Amino acid sequence: MAARTLSTWRAPQDAADAVGPSLYAGPLFADAVAADLGLGLLEADEDWLARLPFELAGRDVRFTTLAEARALRRPAFVKPPNDKSFPARVYPDGSGLPGPDAVDDDAPVLVSDIVAFAVEYRLFLLDGEVVTGSRYATRGGLDVAPLDGDPAAREVREFAGRLFASGVPELPGAIVVDVGRTGDGWAVVEANAAWASGHYACDADAALDVVLRAAAPLAGFGPRDRRFLRPEVSVVR
């Protein structure tokens, strides 16, 4: 396997002609080059977190538009579901959100109650199984260590298994999910595209297996995962 760093917003022809290409990049760059490379990109449904049962989300999460979120008159955690079009953080109210000159009114957002996570973990999942994981934060501060050997590893894996129970909104076959422990128990932090997620102290080879499934030649995706493909967009380069 050969790896290459792309330095422009276009995929060079030899990369486009490669057999079985994949991609590890941020969403904007991925949008710019995925079509040139013939790639499909898996990601969770934008409203996945909002559709989770309360016992898995651990707080109320609403899927709405940025225009509606600007009307908030209370503190809330607001984030784009699958992109980085504006900072994901606690906003005192909707007036601090980007205006229509920066981000379109109809941009989807997740509006969440504010919750404090005592500890947070990143999990790389393949067909519903945790293939590798890492602690990445304790009480909001960076704290990186492999999941294997962590005192909470068994609880983390058991909680992750509940995300694939009957009746729980589906995830693509290759995905990253962050989970954490609050004062009330375990909860999902968010889902992330594997092709755009840092691996912290995860096993790099195992994380790569997930990335290779999540960003792969379009023709290779089966019917189940096709519904999770990131929509192709036009990028001005």
Summary of the structure (lengths in Angstrom):
residues: 237
radius of gyration: 18.0
end to end distance: 28.7
largest distance: 52.3
contacts: 700
relative contact order: 0.20
helix: 26%
strand: 28%
